[in-house]
Structure formats: C-alpha cells, structure tokens
Amino acid sequence: MSSEMSFFTISKTSKIIGVQSHVLRFWEKKFLSINPKKSSSGRRYYSSDDIQFLLKIKKLLYEEGFTIKGAVNYINKKHKEKDSNEDSQAILKLNEAISLIKEGSHLIKKNMN
C-alpha cells in the first residue's frame, strides 16, 4: 500500500475496470472484500487497492471463465492460504524471539555467577 492512496468515484472506476457501474455494485454484494469508502451522501470512492482487486475479479470472470460463485470460492481460498502463511511466518518469528530471549537470559545468569 502506498502512503498516498488515490480514490476514484464509481463512474471513474467503472471506466478503469471496463464494466458498467451496476456491475461494480453487484460485485460488492458478492465479494465481501470489495468495500469502497462511502461519503455521508452514500457516494462510493474506490481506492487503488480496490481497483487492483476489481481487475483481478474481472480477469477471473471474463478471461478465465469463472462463475461468480467459483470466483468467490477461489478468492476466499487464496485469502485463507495467505492468512495461514502469514500465521506461519509470525509463529517462526515468535519462536526465534523466544529462543533469543532464552539465550540472552542464559548468558546473563552465567555472567552473574
């Protein structure tokens, strides 16, 4: 994510993605990961990350031949795999930190005697 996030209206986003705005609103209902910011008047603003995600959905549906349900399942599976991988990396880092703390504690005790 960049520190300067760009936001686009639904009409601009639909031009970028190449689908009509009602398609984007439909996808919002089906893909829970699509969550544009909404103004107090209800106007949608899509982030650069939203645009990347929408392009991925379009590719799955229009180029790779996925059904809506199939694309939702595929994305949910990928999301779970990503979460699982991140959890595994966090556990490895925690174990490494614990090992370093134990080693440091052992050295401190050794040098106090």
C-alpha positions in Angstrom: 0.0 0.0 0.0 1.3 3.4 -0.9 1.2 6.2 1.6 -0.7 8.4 -1.0 -3.8 6.4 -1.7 -5.8 7.5 -4.7 -9.6 7.3 -4.6 -12.0 7.2 -7.6 -15.7 7.6 -8.0 -17.8 4.7 -9.2 -18.1 6.2 -12.7 -14.3 6.6 -13.0 -13.7 3.2 -11.5 -16.1 1.6 -14.0 -14.2 3.2 -16.9 -10.9 2.0 -15.5 -12.2 -1.6 -15.0 -14.2 -1.6 -18.2 -17.5 -2.7 -16.7 -20.7 -0.7 -16.0 -21.2 0.8 -12.6 -24.2 -1.5 -11.8 -21.7 -4.5 -12.3 -19.4 -3.0 -9.6 -22.4 -2.6 -7.2 -23.3 -6.2 -7.9 -19.8 -7.4 -7.3 -19.8 -5.5 -4.0 -22.6 -7.7 -2.8 -20.9 -10.9 -3.9 -17.3 -10.2 -3.0 -17.1 -9.0 0.7 -13.5 -7.9 0.1 -14.8 -5.0 -2.0 -15.6 -2.3 0.4 -15.3 1.2 -1.1 -15.4 4.2 1.2 -18.8 5.9 1.2 -19.4 9.6 1.7 -22.2 10.7 4.0 -24.4 11.0 0.9 -23.6 7.4 0.0 -21.2 8.1 -2.9 -18.7 5.4 -3.4 -14.9 6.0 -3.5 -12.7 3.1 -4.6 -9.1 3.0 -3.6 -6.2 2.0 -5.8 -6.2 -1.4 -3.9 -9.9 -1.8 -4.6 -9.1 -1.2 -8.3 -6.4 -3.9 -8.3 -8.8 -6.3 -6.7 -11.6 -5.5 -9.1 -9.3 -6.1 -12.0 -8.4 -9.5 -10.6 -12.2 -10.3 -10.3 -12.7 -9.2 -13.9 -9.9 -11.4 -15.1 -11.3 -14.4 -13.2 -14.8 -13.8 -14.6 -14.1 -12.6 -18.1 -10.8 -14.2 -19.1 -10.6 -17.3 -17.0 -14.2 -18.3 -17.3 -15.0 -18.5 -13.6 -18.7 -18.2 -12.4 -19.4 -15.6 -9.7 -19.6 -18.4 -7.1 -16.4 -20.0 -8.4 -14.5 -16.7 -8.3 -15.8 -16.0 -4.7 -14.6 -19.5 -3.6 -11.3 -19.1 -5.4 -10.6 -15.7 -3.7 -11.7 -17.0 -0.3 -9.4 -19.9 -0.6 -6.5 -17.7 -1.6 -7.3 -15.4 1.3 -7.2 -18.3 3.7 -3.9 -19.5 2.3 -2.4 -16.0 2.7 -3.6 -15.8 6.3 -2.2 -19.3 7.0 1.1 -18.3 5.5 1.2 -15.1 7.5 0.4 -17.0 10.7 3.2 -19.5 10.0 5.7 -16.7 9.5 4.6 -15.0 12.7 5.0 -18.2 14.6 8.5 -18.7 13.2 9.4 -15.1 14.2 8.0 -15.6 17.7 9.9 -18.9 18.2 13.1 -17.1 17.0 12.5 -14.3 19.5 11.8 -16.7 22.3 15.0 -18.6 21.5 17.0 -15.3 21.6 15.4 -14.3 24.9 16.3 -17.7 26.4 19.8 -17.5 25.1 20.2 -13.9 26.5 18.8 -15.0 29.8 21.2 -17.9 30.0 24.1 -15.6 29.3 23.0 -13.1 31.9 22.7 -15.9 34.6 26.1 -17.3 33.5 27.8 -13.9 33.9 26.2 -13.2 37.3 27.8 -16.3 38.9 
